[in-house]
């Protein structure tokens, strides 16, 4: 493998697709950076289909449901889901999903608060150094 090619798993991650759902040729061969760029610029039918209907990788499932990957695991969702399965969960809105979404919002809010606090401290430190 040269430095200009990547494993299929890496390419799938960059394309935001679920590797086991990709064609065999994709899964069994290294992908060059130029091939990846070509797939991104002009996606073939299989890639358009995967992106539209899935199955989707867990990170995209979590994002579409508005929960964390851990939230999926806590509630027994350990694999990829299709677009229809995600829509069904959103339509049904089970109690666990409501709770996980609320928890996820709180976690994100706390992360933003902490980042803001660190940024404020960094600015204060830089200002103090500039005043010296």
C-alpha beads as a LAMMPS data file, in Angstrom:
LAMMPS data file: protein, C-alpha beads

132 atoms
131 bonds

1 atom types
1 bond types

-500.0 500.0 xlo xhi
-500.0 500.0 ylo yhi
-500.0 500.0 zlo zhi

Masses

1 110.0

Atoms # bond

1 1 1 0.000 0.000 0.000
2 1 1 1.388 3.390 -0.945
3 1 1 0.807 6.555 1.058
4 1 1 -1.676 7.605 -1.615
5 1 1 -4.116 4.759 -0.997
6 1 1 -6.288 3.745 1.928
7 1 1 -8.024 0.729 3.333
8 1 1 -11.649 0.224 2.327
9 1 1 -12.768 0.920 5.915
10 1 1 -11.088 4.323 5.836
11 1 1 -12.614 5.156 2.470
12 1 1 -16.067 4.059 3.678
13 1 1 -15.717 6.287 6.716
14 1 1 -14.751 9.246 4.527
15 1 1 -17.754 8.545 2.279
16 1 1 -20.082 8.123 5.307
17 1 1 -21.246 4.675 4.243
18 1 1 -21.549 1.333 6.031
19 1 1 -18.654 -0.797 4.756
20 1 1 -20.450 -4.196 4.791
21 1 1 -23.123 -2.736 2.490
22 1 1 -20.623 -1.610 -0.152
23 1 1 -19.887 -3.715 -3.255
24 1 1 -17.351 -6.529 -2.916
25 1 1 -14.906 -4.741 -5.234
26 1 1 -14.925 -1.748 -2.881
27 1 1 -14.468 -3.870 0.276
28 1 1 -11.640 -5.985 -1.096
29 1 1 -9.364 -3.373 -2.658
30 1 1 -7.364 -0.402 -1.500
31 1 1 -8.782 2.916 -2.687
32 1 1 -6.516 5.657 -3.973
33 1 1 -7.089 9.264 -3.036
34 1 1 -7.955 10.058 -6.652
35 1 1 -10.521 7.207 -6.709
36 1 1 -12.033 8.544 -3.474
37 1 1 -12.224 12.048 -4.914
38 1 1 -13.906 10.646 -8.042
39 1 1 -16.461 8.796 -5.891
40 1 1 -17.174 11.989 -3.978
41 1 1 -17.428 14.146 -7.105
42 1 1 -19.575 11.763 -9.151
43 1 1 -21.036 9.033 -6.916
44 1 1 -21.983 5.815 -8.697
45 1 1 -25.497 4.432 -8.279
46 1 1 -24.529 2.081 -5.419
47 1 1 -23.100 5.001 -3.427
48 1 1 -26.113 7.240 -4.068
49 1 1 -28.391 4.377 -3.016
50 1 1 -26.448 3.702 0.198
51 1 1 -26.417 7.367 1.139
52 1 1 -30.144 7.705 0.504
53 1 1 -31.478 4.461 1.950
54 1 1 -28.727 2.860 4.005
55 1 1 -27.924 0.850 5.866
56 1 1 -26.167 3.749 7.541
57 1 1 -23.143 3.576 9.880
58 1 1 -23.865 4.068 13.573
59 1 1 -22.495 7.614 13.710
60 1 1 -24.996 8.703 11.060
61 1 1 -27.810 6.766 12.736
62 1 1 -27.020 8.508 16.014
63 1 1 -26.896 11.898 14.308
64 1 1 -30.189 11.394 12.498
65 1 1 -31.859 10.269 15.732
66 1 1 -30.282 13.100 17.727
67 1 1 -28.574 10.812 20.238
68 1 1 -25.050 9.624 21.013
69 1 1 -23.524 6.340 19.867
70 1 1 -23.572 5.296 23.532
71 1 1 -27.284 6.060 23.666
72 1 1 -27.862 3.668 20.783
73 1 1 -25.889 0.935 22.525
74 1 1 -27.671 1.474 25.853
75 1 1 -30.922 0.804 24.060
76 1 1 -29.894 -2.280 22.120
77 1 1 -29.138 -0.714 18.753
78 1 1 -25.752 -2.133 17.919
79 1 1 -25.790 -2.260 14.136
80 1 1 -26.530 -0.168 11.103
81 1 1 -30.071 0.999 10.340
82 1 1 -31.769 1.882 7.089
83 1 1 -33.390 5.226 6.410
84 1 1 -36.821 3.589 6.791
85 1 1 -35.868 2.116 10.180
86 1 1 -34.635 5.525 11.354
87 1 1 -37.847 7.184 10.148
88 1 1 -39.922 4.530 11.924
89 1 1 -38.114 5.213 15.203
90 1 1 -38.622 8.951 14.786
91 1 1 -42.304 8.440 14.001
92 1 1 -42.783 6.050 16.931
93 1 1 -40.585 8.146 19.259
94 1 1 -40.199 5.458 21.936
95 1 1 -39.636 6.560 25.509
96 1 1 -35.939 5.630 25.399
97 1 1 -35.417 7.847 22.338
98 1 1 -37.087 10.825 23.986
99 1 1 -34.890 10.360 27.081
100 1 1 -31.674 9.864 25.085
101 1 1 -32.358 12.926 22.931
102 1 1 -32.896 15.067 26.034
103 1 1 -29.713 13.707 27.619
104 1 1 -27.756 14.303 24.410
105 1 1 -28.922 17.939 24.268
106 1 1 -27.749 18.432 27.860
107 1 1 -24.351 16.863 27.140
108 1 1 -23.868 19.094 24.090
109 1 1 -24.927 22.158 26.093
110 1 1 -22.403 21.310 28.813
111 1 1 -19.655 20.772 26.227
112 1 1 -20.365 24.203 24.733
113 1 1 -20.312 25.772 28.208
114 1 1 -16.943 24.203 28.991
115 1 1 -15.467 25.233 25.618
116 1 1 -16.675 28.779 26.196
117 1 1 -15.205 28.796 29.695
118 1 1 -11.838 27.593 28.382
119 1 1 -11.917 30.192 25.594
120 1 1 -12.692 32.951 28.114
121 1 1 -9.799 31.837 30.320
122 1 1 -7.446 31.644 27.332
123 1 1 -8.426 35.161 26.216
124 1 1 -7.947 36.500 29.758
125 1 1 -4.526 34.836 29.978
126 1 1 -3.497 36.228 26.573
127 1 1 -4.720 39.687 27.565
128 1 1 -2.784 39.512 30.833
129 1 1 0.356 38.483 28.947
130 1 1 -0.142 41.329 26.450
131 1 1 -0.543 43.832 29.304
132 1 1 2.757 42.829 30.924

Bonds

1 1 1 2
2 1 2 3
3 1 3 4
4 1 4 5
5 1 5 6
6 1 6 7
7 1 7 8
8 1 8 9
9 1 9 10
10 1 10 11
11 1 11 12
12 1 12 13
13 1 13 14
14 1 14 15
15 1 15 16
16 1 16 17
17 1 17 18
18 1 18 19
19 1 19 20
20 1 20 21
21 1 21 22
22 1 22 23
23 1 23 24
24 1 24 25
25 1 25 26
26 1 26 27
27 1 27 28
28 1 28 29
29 1 29 30
30 1 30 31
31 1 31 32
32 1 32 33
33 1 33 34
34 1 34 35
35 1 35 36
36 1 36 37
37 1 37 38
38 1 38 39
39 1 39 40
40 1 40 41
41 1 41 42
42 1 42 43
43 1 43 44
44 1 44 45
45 1 45 46
46 1 46 47
47 1 47 48
48 1 48 49
49 1 49 50
50 1 50 51
51 1 51 52
52 1 52 53
53 1 53 54
54 1 54 55
55 1 55 56
56 1 56 57
57 1 57 58
58 1 58 59
59 1 59 60
60 1 60 61
61 1 61 62
62 1 62 63
63 1 63 64
64 1 64 65
65 1 65 66
66 1 66 67
67 1 67 68
68 1 68 69
69 1 69 70
70 1 70 71
71 1 71 72
72 1 72 73
73 1 73 74
74 1 74 75
75 1 75 76
76 1 76 77
77 1 77 78
78 1 78 79
79 1 79 80
80 1 80 81
81 1 81 82
82 1 82 83
83 1 83 84
84 1 84 85
85 1 85 86
86 1 86 87
87 1 87 88
88 1 88 89
89 1 89 90
90 1 90 91
91 1 91 92
92 1 92 93
93 1 93 94
94 1 94 95
95 1 95 96
96 1 96 97
97 1 97 98
98 1 98 99
99 1 99 100
100 1 100 101
101 1 101 102
102 1 102 103
103 1 103 104
104 1 104 105
105 1 105 106
106 1 106 107
107 1 107 108
108 1 108 109
109 1 109 110
110 1 110 111
111 1 111 112
112 1 112 113
113 1 113 114
114 1 114 115
115 1 115 116
116 1 116 117
117 1 117 118
118 1 118 119
119 1 119 120
120 1 120 121
121 1 121 122
122 1 122 123
123 1 123 124
124 1 124 125
125 1 125 126
126 1 126 127
127 1 127 128
128 1 128 129
129 1 129 130
130 1 130 131
131 1 131 132
